[in-house]
Every structure is written in C-alpha cells, then in structure tokens.
C-alpha cells in the first residue's frame, strides 16, 4: 500500500465535521506539547483549516499515514490549536515520503516541510 494508484492532490478531506484542507505537513523535533519522538521515530504534524475544532478529535478516528518504507502509523494526538486543526503522527525514521489515509477519501500525498 505505500504507493497508491490514485491520490488526491487538492488536499481536501470530507470529514464528519465538514470539509477540511491540509495546509502544511512538517517534520518537527518536538510535538506541540514538547514531547520528543521515541528512538527510531520522527514527529510529523499535519495542519488543517476549514472547520471548527469541535469534534475534530473524533473525526480523526481511523486516520493513519503510510510511509514509503511500507510503515503504517496511526495518529497519536489531534485537536484545535489557535483556530487551526492539528493531527500528529510518529512514523519511523526510515520513512521519507508519506500518504495520509482518511476514511471515505482518496489518499493524500503529503508535501513535507522540514
């Protein structure tokens, strides 16, 4: 599954709280709470806009990343931060390219900012 045949290039995702859009995906040294990644992992944060944060954590149910190394990583946190939506993942450091899988949507190829 690391190389989906069909991907969404718009970054738009239909969720239970409405349509949201990926605005940024970044590898960061610490998550928003100041936690560092476990050995062998990295922290990937994805920022979204387009819906109120109410219910966003529940809307993240079943969301995961697939890396180009074949890894599959569920989100470990998510919520609203300063009127934006955030989902955080801790994929292995062996993955360099990622696709976001959200139920009932095509996979989204992420453009990572470092």
C-alpha positions, 0 to 999 in steps of 0.5 A: 500500500505505500504507493497508491494508484490514485491520490488526491492532490487538492488536499481536501478531506470530507470529514464528519465535521465538514470539509477540511484542507491540509495546509502544511505537513512538517517534520518537527523535533518536538510535538506541540506539547514538547514531547520528543519522538521515541528512538527510531521515530520522527514527529510529523504534524499535519495542519488543517483549516476549514472547520471548527475544532469541535469534534475534530478529535473524533473525526480523526478516528481511523486516520493513519499515514503510510510511509514509503518504507511500507510503515503504517502509523496511526495518529497519536494526538489531534485537536484545535490549536489557535483556530487551526486543526492539528493531527500528529503522527510518529512514523519511523525514521526510515520513512521519507515520503508519506500518504495520509489515509482518511476514511471515505477519501482518496489518499493524500500525498503529503508535501513535507516541510522540514 
